[in-house]
Amino acid sequence: MISADDFLGAARRRGLGFYTGVPCSFLTPLINRVISDSDTRYVGATSEGEAVAIAAGAWLAGEGSVVMCQNSGLGNTINPLTSLNWPFRIPTLMVVTWRGQPGLKDEPQHELMGEATAQFLTDARVEHGLFPTRAEDVEPALDAALARMGETHLPYAFIMEKGAVGSEALDEAPRPPAAPGEIIDLSTGAARPKRYEALERVLAGISDETAVIATTGFCGRELFTLADRPQHLYQVGSMGGASAMALGVALNTERPVVVLDGDGAALMKLGNMATIGAQRPGNLVHILLDNGLHESTGGQATVSAGVDFAAIAVACGYRKAIRADGLAGFETGLAQCLATPGPNLLHVRLSAGAMDNLGRPTITPVEVAQRFRAFVTGARTAVA
Ligand SMILES: Cc1ncc(C[n+]2csc(CCOP(=O)(O)OP(=O)(O)O)c2C)c(N)n1
């Protein structure tokens, strides 16, 4: 057994200070210490997949990041691990508990995943080893893991057995209730714009200092077709993960961060909005391009017509949520979102239809990630 500080201190000396995840009883001491220690930052995620995307965002902003989760939550990580970390080559350290370890008496719901944990990680291209349980093994284990992450540019997981870390009390300050956010309705019944027309207005309305993350499908392809710039991240997979990634970026940079989300994607990971509202990054603007469709896959309806995203955002803790239905309102709303501290949501209802000459990013995801990271961290150096 080690103490939480044995691990956290060694990790901190190696640049790992940003933690996110979902708790597990095997992880309790480590998580409790991360939360209690003012030198480490912990973002509680609503799902393990969201945590992987938040950690990826932190890495894109130059911060070493760690995801902590139960192995039963690995299923929630498979989409971002395979379609975000792998294609973009984003390394994250993971601490995954081993509930249902063969030979250990555990609950029936952990039996199958207990047998499958290592293979599951292998299949997701996540190299792994046992979490160190002797103090003298911590630094060599971390060095080996980080060396592999440096070589592969992929995540590495420590599999944590029961009782690996000695107990720690939780010293968590109660979260004060957030000042209520404001809903501004700029809807006028004007003709609904198309997504690319809104994207043109975004490009015209944001500063050159702004980092932009575009959700999967036509959104990123249209953004690339309109303009390809180092501050753009075209998130080709990990549907629903764009806003979580943007949160991870926003919490680790002083740059403005704009995320371009789709209604289908936002609905897939609605919990992201609760985490954004709780973390309240002042530099995050969440633009929801709502065409009521899964347009990129053939135009099947989403359920967004009955969803009041502005009300959800404010209920989650966003500072401001603006509704717009025409280009003029969209432009005004964007300016207001950028001018006042966030997180702010701009929800625009769009008409269907993509650009005629729709391209696909010709730059690879690896190049996109490296270029974006250089852009974001450049700002941090300048600001410091
Ligand atoms: C996990 C996952 N499920 C399904 C898909 C296939 N897919 C790609 S884009 C897309 C539609 C996204 O809809 P929305 O966010 O509303 O954006 P739009 O296509 O309308 O611009 C779907 C279903 C995917 N990429 N990932």
The ligand as an SDF file (V2000), in Angstrom:
LIG
                    3D

 26 27  0  0  0  0  0  0  0  0999 V2000
  -20.6620    7.9640  -31.3030 C   0  0  0  0  0  0  0  0  0  0  0  0
  -21.0500    8.2840  -32.7010 C   0  0  0  0  0  0  0  0  0  0  0  0
  -22.2790    7.9380  -33.1390 N   0  0  0  0  0  0  0  0  0  0  0  0
  -22.6490    8.2500  -34.3950 C   0  0  0  0  0  0  0  0  0  0  0  0
  -21.7940    8.8930  -35.2280 C   0  0  0  0  0  0  0  0  0  0  0  0
  -22.1980    9.2130  -36.6570 C   0  0  0  0  0  0  0  0  0  0  0  0
  -22.4450   10.6310  -36.8220 N   0  0  0  0  0  0  0  0  0  0  0  0
  -21.5150   11.4830  -37.3240 C   0  0  0  0  0  0  0  0  0  0  0  0
  -22.0340   13.0420  -37.4430 S   0  0  0  0  0  0  0  0  0  0  0  0
  -23.5470   12.6190  -36.8390 C   0  0  0  0  0  0  0  0  0  0  0  0
  -24.6640   13.6230  -36.7410 C   0  0  0  0  0  0  0  0  0  0  0  0
  -24.3250   14.7360  -35.7900 C   0  0  0  0  0  0  0  0  0  0  0  0
  -25.4930   15.5100  -35.6470 O   0  0  0  0  0  0  0  0  0  0  0  0
  -25.4370   17.0070  -35.1750 P   0  0  0  0  0  0  0  0  0  0  0  0
  -24.5340   17.1240  -34.0260 O   0  0  0  0  0  0  0  0  0  0  0  0
  -26.8240   17.4950  -34.9890 O   0  0  0  0  0  0  0  0  0  0  0  0
  -24.7240   17.7640  -36.3630 O   0  0  0  0  0  0  0  0  0  0  0  0
  -25.1520   17.9300  -37.9120 P   0  0  0  0  0  0  0  0  0  0  0  0
  -24.7550   16.6740  -38.5920 O   0  0  0  0  0  0  0  0  0  0  0  0
  -26.6290   18.1670  -37.9750 O   0  0  0  0  0  0  0  0  0  0  0  0
  -24.3590   19.0940  -38.3500 O   0  0  0  0  0  0  0  0  0  0  0  0
  -23.6190   11.2700  -36.5350 C   0  0  0  0  0  0  0  0  0  0  0  0
  -24.8200   10.5860  -35.9880 C   0  0  0  0  0  0  0  0  0  0  0  0
  -20.5280    9.2400  -34.7220 C   0  0  0  0  0  0  0  0  0  0  0  0
  -19.6160    9.9050  -35.4510 N   0  0  0  0  0  0  0  0  0  0  0  0
  -20.1890    8.9200  -33.4700 N   0  0  0  0  0  0  0  0  0  0  0  0
  1  2  1  0
  2  3  1  0
  2 26  2  0
  3  4  2  0
  4  5  1  0
  5  6  1  0
  5 24  2  0
  6  7  1  0
  7  8  2  0
  7 22  1  0
  8  9  1  0
  9 10  1  0
 10 11  1  0
 10 22  2  0
 11 12  1  0
 12 13  1  0
 13 14  1  0
 14 15  2  0
 14 16  1  0
 14 17  1  0
 17 18  1  0
 18 19  2  0
 18 20  1  0
 18 21  1  0
 22 23  1  0
 24 25  1  0
 24 26  1  0
M  CHG  1   7   1
M  END
$$$$
